[in-house]
């Protein structure tokens, strides 16, 4: 085979096949859009033959709006309901149906959109306000250990974020989007709600921190204004300052992401300059540093200053491992600090790794920007924190670090540098959290998970994709939190909420990796199930280290939201997201099915595996419901055969109707699988279903059929006489249409052949009749009802066949039914027949034997002895033997009488006997006799079965072929 490149097209290749034919192959460049541009009239004919290059660097899936309901609309405000879009579009269908937006709101790159927000969020107030607190109390050794633990957890979480974000198109919503599309709408919605709350509280916290910095430096008696004047510091004034900063955040958010990008870059530049000034200040000679006025503990001991020693070996050695933790002078009682408190402060300051992911809807290439920007920001902040920790330990006395948390201002070459750094870091962090909260809130509202509660936010998106309504709502909620004034108590809860979202992110990545789904192949490869597991366990542990009460309450709140969303959410788009739970279930089921070995089956663990062949579910609702009670946690399959020539069918009816059958299972609330097939005849289709239903060792061992009689079918979906639980308008008449052509019905001989084939395939057979008369509501309501068992083959007259395989199977099924909650209150009755020639002692002995057998089988039942001389006399007018059995000269040694010798009046007498006992019977179980070998007797056999069960009420014929009972432990 030869190939030649086309010089005019870098993706066009000519290939010469072996027979000399030339084939053209066009390669698809990753930067080429597969969605054709809007065609004009003159360009329409050549539309499919053209390719439109693009300069976007995003992955192929990222270039199109595959998640329209989450990314806002590109043209103006949108008031449409999210139900109008499925929320997810398959790649193949997107090529034909989607058109490129006229404008895109994606304007942020890796540095401005991810690196800067993450770095600023991880610096926040910790950089200038808490490094001395951590080093002074924990010592340099434990400080490095704590940073290593914290950043290890963060790094593993970042790896999970990178893996998920590079596995497909990431739209607006950041962490919520990735979690919800992986773990499903319930868990994603719950985490999304808590994540919104965490970002809002963080924004309020950082605003208060910013105001504290303003007041401490520019207020009355501030470090920069002295005692000569300054801004008012009363509570009302502080709230006013907070509101003004919150309003400034609102203005930046309303202007849009471009201004935020410029703002974040500028703020990071200012913070960087402040950090450089602090680093330069460490290279000074020794001098005293005044302790803050608020440190009443030190001033109570007449200590007003501590020493900055410069680089000193003694100071460094002292700070490596302090003798004891100090006291927190910011608390009223001066509480002693411990490891958990120090670590909680440290970790609460670095929980900003989601800041970049929250901007996913406005990143030009989120799949590329989120991994690169987040990892680089985490590495950068770690380096800065470690560097400052070393410098502080080597130059500042331990007393200074423990008693002046803002020591960086006291040692700085020019104190306003630190002031500017504190103000800009806290302001940028509050702005980043407000934007993150609004973007997540927009995504949750577009998904319609919370229904009408947030639906009004969908109409508040600008032409550029800025979620105005979500921003305003978050602004209002932040303002409400600012009314509290001090949010120090909520700070730990805020950290716990962020950690909970990190836990969910690691859980999502772990689930995807364990599920081994072929479509989970992220471009980012530096992760594994182990890293996700370590991150998940680490975040969970740190939640309880920081505050066990808040951690417990957050987890409980998350679980409550999950349950509420599962029960109440009506989002239609969420059904198309795909849930990791389904992939994990498949993975585990496949693994355990391979471990389930049919060769190791034991009778004591036997359970019925039911295959119910349904002609029309519209008229078989009570039967489907009844068999569901009969399965006892076993396999339950609903099977249906479409009769006809497959070549003559326009579509495959089994494929077309499959979803309707699944809806039927949901409507009837039965735990069943669906198996549909197409065959020329019902008998052939039955063979298909019996042989192929199930998987591995989970295969049907019992086949259930409805009875073949002339009873008119009842439409249980629409009939006014049908029980209320079955009525529904979900299935129009065209779905499961009632049979109209009598030619579609089986002949009596064919029905018996089907039963014979099932027994020949070594399957138990259950034939159910008159189930349309079964009213489960009446069974639950009425007392003193019975489940009758007749373990007697009436076609042989042998009343002593209690140990027959079919008789034991009959008792087993009746016992299983009596074990279910609805049928548990009914009394199980087992009938024993005797004749007048049977002596009292013999009758008592046979009844005692029956009771002993029931006791051995642990079946709680009432035994009923009935004389049947008059009934048996219809068949054996010559009399019966001394033991109550027919004379041996009346029939051969075969287990049953020849069918032709069975008299109709005998069958009628047996039927009357059963009906006489069935006045208060909910359902009767009867022995299904052997099918005759002679096919010419099939019709007679069927007629005897019909007469035997005529007008008995709901009843079940049972024939067993295998042992189903056990007396061993």
N, C-alpha and C positions, 0 to 999 in steps of 0.2 A: 504494500500500500504506500502510495507516495502522497506527500502533502506539499502545498505551495501557499505562501502567504500573499494576500492581496495588499499591495503597497498603499492603497488608498484607504484601507480600513484596518486598524490594528487588531480588530477582533474577528476578522473575516479570513477563513482558511479554506482553500480548495483541496479536496482529497481525491486521489485517483484510486478507484477500487480495482480489484483483480481483473474484472472484465473490461476495463478501459473506460468505464463510466466515470464522469466527474461529478462529485458531490460537494456542495458548498455548505460549510458549517460556520455559523455565526456565534461567536462567544459573547457572553454577557459580562460586561464590565461592572464591577461593584458600584461604580459611580454613575451608572446609567439607570435612569428611571424606567421601569416597566409599565408605567401608567401613561397612556398616550395623552398629549395635550388636547384641549378642545379643538375640534377640527372645523375649519371653514368649509364652505360649499365646494370650493375648488380643490381643497386638499383632502377631502373625505376619502376619495378612492384609494389614496396611497397611505392612509393613516396607519395601517398595521405594518407597513413596510418601512416605517421611519423610526429612528431612535432620537430622543432628545437628550443631549448631554446635560449634566448638571454639575455644579461646582461644590455641592454639598459633600462633606466628608463623612456624613453619618452612614451607618450600615443601611443596607438596602431596605430593610423593614422600617427603619426609623424615618425614611424620607416621606412616607405617606401617613395620613391620619388613619391608622388602623384602629384606633380607639377613639372614635369621634365623640362618644359621650363623656370622655374624660379630659380632652384637651381643649375644650371650648370651641367656639365657632370662629372661622377665619373672617367672616363677613358680618360685622355689626353685632348687636345684642341678639341673643337667642332666647326665646321664651318657650321653645318646644320642650315637651316632656321627654325624659330619657327613654321612655318606653318606645319612642319612635325609632330608636337605633338598638341593634342587638348588643352593642357594646364591644363586640369582637368580630372581626372579619377575617375569614381564612385567607391565606396568602394567594391561593389560586383565584378566588373570587375577587380579590382586591384589584387584580390586573384588569379585569373586565368592567368593574363597577365604579372604581374610585377615580376621581379627577383631582389634580393638584390644587391646593388652595391658592387663592389669588394673592395672599400675603401670609407671611409666617411670623408669629410672635417670638420665634426662637432667635435670641440675639446674643446669648452668653457663651463664652468659651470656657476652656478648662481653668485658666488662671482666675479670671474674674467671676466665673459662675460657681466654681467648686473650691479651688484652693483658698481663695480669700475668705469666703464665708466659713469654711471649716476651721481655718487657722484662727480667725477672730473668735469664733464660738468656743474653741478650745482654750484660747487665752482668757477671754472675758475678764473677770475681776481677779482670777487666781494668779495671773502673771505678776501683778504688782502688789496684791493685798495678802496673799497667803503662802508665798514661797518661804518667807522667814518663819511663819507659824509652823510649817511642816518640818523644815530642817531643824529648827530650834527644839521642837518637842520630840520628834522621832529619831533625830540624828541622821547623819549622812548615809550610814549603812542602810538603815530601815527606809530612809527616803528613796534611795535607789531601788530597794526591793519593792516598795509600794508603787513607784513609777513603773517598774518592770512588770508587776502584776497587772496594774491598770492598763498599760499599753499593750500587754499581751492579749488581754481580753478584748481591747479595742481593735487590735490588729486582726485577730481571728474574726471579729464581727465585720471588719472592713473587707476581709477576704470573702465573706459570705455576700456582702453587698455587691462587691465587684463581680462575683460569679453570677448572681441573679441579674444584675444590670446589663451584663454583656451576653445574656442568653436570648435577647429579643428586643423589640422596640419598647423603650421606657417612655411613658407619657407623664403627664402632670400628676402630682401626688406623692412622689418620692417613695419613702418607706411604706406608706399606706398602699400605694399602687403595687409595689413588688410583693408585699405580704399578702394582700387580698387576692392577687392573681395567682398566688402559689398555694396558700392555705385555704382559700375560699372566702366567700363574702361574709360569713358569720364571724370568723376569727379576724379577718382583715378589717371589717367594720368596727369591731370592738377595739382592736389595737389602734385603728385610725382615730376613734373618738378619744381614747386616752392620750394619743400622741398629739392631737390638737390641743387638748387641755394642758399637756406638758409644755408645749411651745408657748401657749398664751401665758401660763404662769411664769415661764422663764422670761418672757418679754417684760412682764410686770416687775419681776425680781431685778432684772438688769436696769430697768428705768429707776427703780428705787435706789439701786447701787450708784447709778450715775448722779442722782440728786444728792445722795450722801456725799459723794465726792465734791459736788458743787458747794454744798453747805459747809463741809469741813474746810474748804479752801477759800471760799468767797463769802461765807456767812459771817455773822457777828462773832468776832474772836477767832476767825479762821486763820490758817497758817499763812495765807498770802495777804490777808487784809489786816491782821493784827487786831488790836483792841480798839482801833480808831473808828470802826464802822463796818459795814458790809450788808449783805442781803438778810432779810428777816428769816428766822429759823423756826418759827412756830409751825404747828401741825397744818394749819390751813395753807400757809405759804408753801410748805413742802408738797402738799397735794397739788397746788397750782403749778409748781415746777414740774412735777411728774406728768400732769396733764399736758403741759406745753411740749414736753419731750415726746409724749405719746402722739400728740397732734403732728409734730414734725415727722415722726415715723409714718403716720398716715399719709402725709403729703408725699413723702418719698415713694411709698407703696402705690399711691394713686397715679403718680407720674409714670411709673413703670419700671421694668427690670433694667432698662439701660442706665437710668440714673442710679439705681441700686448698685449696678456693676461698677460704675464710676465711683460711687461713694465707698464701696467696700475696698476697692483698690487704694483710694486715697487714705481711708482709715487705717488699712494695714501698713501703708507707708509711714503714717504718723506713729503708729504703735511700734514699728520697726525702729524709727529714729529714737523713740523713748527708750527702747530696750538697749540700743547702742549707747545711749547716754548713761544708762545704769551700769552696763558692762565697763565703760570707761571710768566710771566713778569708783569701781572696786580697786583701781590702781592708784590709790591715794595713800598718804601716810596716816599714821594714827591720830585720831581726834575723838572727843566725846560727842555723843548724839543725845539730844534731849528726848525724853520719853513723852509720849502723848499725854495731854491733859486728862484723857478718859481713863488712863491706867491708874485707877484709885488704889489698886493693890500695892503697886510700887511706891506711890506717893504717900500712902499710909505709913510706910516704913522710911519716909524721908529720902527716898531714892528718886532723883529727878533726871538722871542721865545714865547711859551705858556707853561702852567703848567700841568704836570701830578701830581695829588693830592693824588694818592692812594685812598683807600676806604674812602669816605667822604660823609656825609649826605647832606651837602650843595651842593656839586657837583652833587650828584644824583638827588636832588630836582631841580637843575637848568636844568638838562638834561631831566627831565620828559616831560616838555612842554616848549620849548624855546619861548622867546617873539616874535621872527620873524625869517624868513628864511634868511640865509646868501647869499653871492654872490659867484658865481662859479669862482674861481681864474684861472681855466684852460682855460677860454674863454678870448678872446682879450679885450672884452668890460666889462667883469665882470658882466655878466647877473645875475639878482636876481633869486634864486631858488624858485620853488613852488612845491605844492603837486604832480602835474602831472609829473614834471621832476624827482623828487625823486622816485616816484613809477615806472616810466619808467626805471630808472637805476636799481632799485631793481629787477624788473620783467625780464629785459633783462639778468640779471645774473643767473637766475634760470630756464631758458627755456631749460633744458637739459634732460628732462624725457624720450625722445625718443632714447637716446644714446644706451640703452640696446636693445630696440626693433629693432634698425637698424642692430644689430648683429644676428638677428633671424636665418639667414641661417647658422650660425656657432656655434649655441648653441646646446649642446647635447640634451637638453629637453626644447625647447622654451616655451611650454605651462606651464611648471612649473617654469622655471627660470625667465621669464619676470615679472610675478606678484610678486613673492617673492623678487627678486632683486630690482625691481623698487620701490616698496612700502617701503622696508627697507632703500633704499638710500634716498628717499624723507624724511622719518622720521629722519634719521641720520643728513642730512644737515639742516633740520629745527631746530633740537636740537642745533647744533653747532652755527647757526646764532643767535638764541635767546640767547644762553649763552654768546656769544661775545658781543651782544648788551647790555645785562645787565652789564657785566663787564666794557665795555667802558663807559656807562652812569654813573657808580658808581665811576670811577677812573680818568676820563679825563675831563678837563674843556671844556665847550661848545665852547670856542674860539679855543681850540686846534683841536677839531673835525671838525669845520667848515673851518679851515685854513690849515690843514695838513691831506690830504686824506690817506697818507701812514704813519699815526702816529704809526702804529704797529712796523715799523722799528725803529722809534725813541725811543720807550719805551722798545724795546726788550733787553733781557739780552745779546744776541749776535746777532747783526744785520744781519749777513749772513744767519741766519735761515730764516728770512722773504724773503730775496733775493732768496734763494733756493726755498722757497715755491712759490713765484710769478712765477719764471721761470718754475718750474716743472708743476704747475697748468695750466699755459697758454700753455705750450708745449703739455701736455696731452690732453687738450681741442681741440687744433688744430689738433692733430693726430686723436682723436676720431671723429671729424667732417669730416676729409678727408676720413676715413674708412667708415663712415656712408654714405657720398655722393657717394662713389664708389659702395657700395652695393646696394643702391637704384637705381643708374644709371644702374647697371647690371640687376636688376630686370625689369626695364622699357624697356631696350633693348631686353631682352629675351621675353617679352610680345609682342614685335613688334607693340606697340601702335603707335609709331611715324614712322613706316615703314622703308624705306631705310636710313633715317637720322641717326639712331643709330644701324642699323642691323649689321654693321661691328664689333661691340663690342662683338657679340656672339661667335666669333672665338677666343677670347682672354682669355680663362679660363684654368688654369693649371690643372694638374692631381689631385691636392688636392682641387680644387674648388676655387682657388684664382682668382678673376677677374682682370687680369693684364691690359687688354685694358682699362677697366673702371677706374682703379686707375691712369693710365697714363693720361687719358683724364682729370680727375679731377685735377691732379697735374698741368697740363698745364693751366687750367682755373684759379686755385688759383694763379699761377705765374702771369697771366695777371692782376688779381686784385691787386697783390702786387705792380705793376707798379704805381698805384695811390699814394702809399705812406701812407697817412693817410685815414683811413676808418671810422672815427668817425661819419660822416653823414650817412653812410650806416648801422651803428649799430642799429638804431631804425627800419629801414626797415627789418633788419635781425630778430629782435624780432617779428615784425608783421607777417613775413612769417612763423615763427615757430608757432605763435598763430593761424594762419589760418589752419595749419595742425592739431592743437589740436581741433579747431572748427570742422573740418571734422571728426576727430575721435569720438568726442562726438555725432555728428550728425549721424554717422554710428551706434553707439551703441543705440542711441535713436530710430532710425528707426527699428533696429532689434527687440528691445523690444516692440515697438508699433505694429509691424507687427504680433507679436504673432505666429511666425513660429514654428512648433513643433521641428524642428531641431536646433533651437537656445536654447541650454541648456548648457551654459558654466559651467565648473567646478568651476570657481570663482563666488560666489553667492552674494558678498557684493556690489551690485550695483542695480540700478533701473532706470526707465525712468526719475524720478525726478533728480537723481544725474547727469545723462547725460545731461538733459536740463539745469540744473544750470551751469554745466561745459561749455556747448555750449554758453549760454548767457554771462557767465563771460568772456570767451576768446574773444568773439566778442566785448564786452564792453571795455576790456583792450586794444584791438587793437586800438580803437579810442582814448582812454585815452593817450596812448603812442604817437601816431601821427595820426591824423585823415586823413591827406593827404596820407600818406603811406598806411594806412588801406584801403582807398577808391581805390587807385591805385592797390593794391594787389588783392582786390576782383574783380575789373574790369579785371585785367590780368587773374585771375582764370576763370572767366566767358567766356572770349574770347577763352582761351584754351579749355574749355569744349565744346564750340560751334564748334571750328575748329576740335577737335577730333571726335565729333559726325558726322560731315559732311565728313571728309577726312580720318579718320582712317580705315584701311583695315585689322586689326588684326582678324584672324580666331579663335585663342584660346580664345579671350575675350568673344566670344558669349557663352562659356560654363561656365563662372564664376558664373553667376547668379547675378542679380541686385536687391538691396533692393527696388528699385522703383516698381518693379513688385509685391513684397510682400505687400508693402504699398497700392498700387492700389487695389489689391485683398481685403485687409482688409477694405478699405474705401468703395469699391463698394458693398461688402457684407453687410456692415452696412447700407448703403443708400438704397440698394434694399429691406432690411427688413422694412425700413421706408416708402418705396413707396407702398401705399395702393391703390389697384385697386378700392376699394369701394369709394374712394374719387375723382375719375376721374371726370372732368368737361369738357363739350364739348368745352368751349372756350380755353382750353389748349390741344385740340386734335391735334395729329400729326400722319402722316402715319407710321405705323410699318410694314415694307415690308418683306415678305418672297418670294424670287424669286426661283422658281423651275427650275433648269438648267439641260438640258439633256446632253449637252457637252459644256464646257466653250470655247473650241477651236473655235466653230462656233457661240458663243453667246456673244462675247466681246462688241459689240455696245449695246446690250440689258442690259448687266450688268452695263455698263457705264451710260446708260440712266436712269435706275432705281435708281442708286446712286444719280442722280440729282433730282429725284422725292421724295426722302425720307424726306427732310427738317429736318435734325438733328434728325430724328427718328431712330428707330431700323431697321437695314438692315441685313437680313440673306440670304445667298446663300445656298440653299438646293439641294441635289442630292440623287436619289434613285438608289441603285444597285439592280437590279432585279435578282432573282434566289433563289435556295434553299441554305440556309446558311450551312447546314450540308454537302453539296457537295463541298463547297469552301475550298481550302487548307488554306487560310489565310483570315482574315477579311479585305475586300477591303476598308472599311470605315476608318480603322486604318492605313492601308498601304498608302493610298493616301492623308491622311489629310494634311501632310506637303506640298504636291504639291498644294493643294487648298489654303493654306496660302500664298504660293509663288505667286499664281495667284492674290490674293488680293493685294499683294505688287506690282506686275507688273502693274496691272490696276489702282493702286492708288485709290481704292475705300475703303470706311469705312464700312466694312461688316464683319459679323461673318460667320462661316462655320458650317453647320449641315449636316451630312451624315448618311444614314441609309441603311439597307439591308432588303428587303422584297420580298415576292413571286411575287408580281405585283407592277406596278407603283402606282396604285390606293391605295393599302394597304400602301405602303411607304409614299404616300402623307398624308395619315391619321396620320402616325407616326410624320411626320415633322410638320404638322399644329398643332397637339396637344402638342408636347413636345418642340418645338423651343422656345427660350427665357427663362426667369427666373423671377419668381415672377410676378410683374405687367408689366414687360417689355416683352410682347408677341406680335407676329404679329397679326395685325387686317386687313391686306390687303395681299392677295395672288396673286402673279403675275406669269402668265404662258406665254410661247411663243405660237404662233399660230400653229395649226396642219395643215400644208399644204404640197405641193409637191415641194417646193422650195429647190434646191440643196444647201446643207450646204457649207459655205465658211470657209477655214482654215485661220483665221485672224492672226495666229502666223507666218505663213510662206508664205502666198500668197503675190505676188508682187503687187496685186491690193488693198490689205488691207491698211487702214490708218497706217501711220508710228508708231504712239504711241502703236499700238497693236502688231507690229511685234517683235519677240524675238526668240532667240535660247535656251532659258532656258527650254523649254518644248519639248523634242524630240517626234517623232510620237507615241512612245509607251506610252507616258503620255497623257491622255485624247484622246485615239484613235478615229478616225472618225467612225461613224456607217456604217457598210457594210451589215449587215443582215436586210433585210426589215421586217423579222418576229419580230424584236425587236420593231418595231413601234407600237404605239397605234392605235386601230381602231377608226373610227370617233365616234361611239357610246360610246366607253370607254372614249374618251376625253370629251364628253358632260357629262358623268356620273361624271367625276372628277370635272367639273365646278359645277354641281348640288350639289355634296357632300360638296364643299367649302361653297356654299351659305347656305346649310343645317346646317353647323357648325357655322353659323352666322359670316362669314368673308366676307369682301369686295373682289370683284374679278376684276382683271385687266388682259386682254388678249392683248398681244403686237404682231403686225404683221409687216413684212417688215422692221424690225429694222436693218437688214444687210445693208439697203440702207441709213441709217442715218450717215452722215458725220459731226461730231461736228466741225471739222476744217472749213468746208464750212459754217456752221451755224455762227461761230464766225467771219468769213471773209465777208460774204455776207450781205448786208443791205436790209431792207424792206422785211423781211421774217415774216411769220405769224404762230401763233399757233391757229388752228381752233377748235372750240367747237361746237358740234351739240347735244344740250341737248333735243333730240327728239327721242321718241321710234318709229322708222319707221315700226315696226310690228303692230302698232295700228293706225297710221295715226293721232294721237293726237298731234297737234302742240302747245298745251297749257299746256303741262306737265312740266313747268319750275320749279315748286315747288316740284317735285317728289324727293324722297330720292336719287335715282341714278343720276338725273339731277344735284342736288346740289353737290353730291360727284364728279361728272364730272367737274363741275366748280371749286371745291376746288383743285383737282389735277392739273388742267391746271393753276390755279393761283399760286400754289406752284412751278410748273416748271418755270413759268414766274418770280419768285422771285429770282432764282439762278443767279449767276453772268453771266454765259454764255448765258442764255436765257433771261436775263433782257432787252436786246435791241430789242427783238422781240415784235410784236404787237399781243395782244390777241384779237381774233375775236369770237363773239358769234352770231350764226345764228338763225334767227326767220323766220318761214315760214308762208305765208298767201296765200289765194286764191283770184281769181278775184271777188268773191261774197262778200269779205270783204270790207266794205266801207273804205274810207280814214281815217275817224275819228276813226273807230275801229282799223285799222292798226296802226295809230299814238298812240292810247291809249295802245295797247299791247306793242308797242316799248317803250313807256314811262314807262310802268309797269316793263319791263325788265331792263331798265336803272336804275329805282328806286331800284329794287332788287339788282342790281350790286353795286349801291352806298351804300346801307345798308350793304352789305357784304364786303365792301371796296375792291372790285375787279375792277381794272382799265382795261377796255376792250372796244372795238369798237363793236357796234351792227350793224348787217347786215340783212336787211329784203329781203327775196327772195320769189317771187311767185312760187308756185309749182302745179299749176292747171294741167299742162301736165303730171307731174309725178303722182299725185294722181289719175288722170283720168285713168291711166293704171290699177289701182286696183279697182276703183269705177267708172266704165263707166256710171252708172245711174245718176251720178252727186253728188254734195255735198250740204250740208245744207246751210242755209242762213248765219250761223256764220262761214262758212269755215270748218265745221266738217262733217264727213261722216254721211249719213242718219242712224238713229238708227235702221231701219229695215234691214240694211245690215249685222249686226252682233249682237251677244248677248251682255249682259252687262259686259262680261269679259273684263279685261284691254287690251287684245291683240286679234287680229283676230286669228281665228283658222289657224294653219300653212298651212293646206291643201288649204285654200282659198286665201293664198297670192300668187300672180302670179309672175312667174319668170321675165316677162317683166317689172313689177313694181320695183322689186329689181334692175334690170338692169338700169332702169331710175333713181332710187335714186343714184346708183353708179355713173352714168354719171354726175348727178348734183353735187355730192361731188367732183369728179375729175375736173369738170369745175372750181370750186372755189379753187382748190388746186395747181394751177400753181406755186405759190410762198409760199407754205406752208411747214414748216419744219416738223410738226407732227400734226395729226388730232386726236381729242378725240370724240368717238362715244358712244352712249347709247347702252349698252348690254341688249337686250330684255330678258324677263322672259323665263326660260326653260320650255318646255311643260311637263305636268304631264305624258303623254303617252310616254313610252319608244320607241314605234314604230315610233315616230316622231323625234327621236334624229338625225337621219341621215339627214332628211329634214331640221331641224333646223340648223344643221351645214352647209349644202349646202347654205342656205340663208345667213348665216354669211359670208361664203367665197365669195359669189357673191357680197354681199354688199360692201366688202372692197377690191375687186379685183383691182389691179393696182392703188390704192389710194396713195401709198407711205407709209412712216412710219406712223402707226396709232395705236390707243389704244382703245379697247372696255372696258367700265367701267360699273360695276354694284355695287351699294352701298346698304348696309343693315342697316346702322346706321346713326344717325345724326352726321354731321361733321362740321357744320357751326354754328356760334354764332353771335348775334347782341348785346350782352350785353358787358359792360365794364369789 
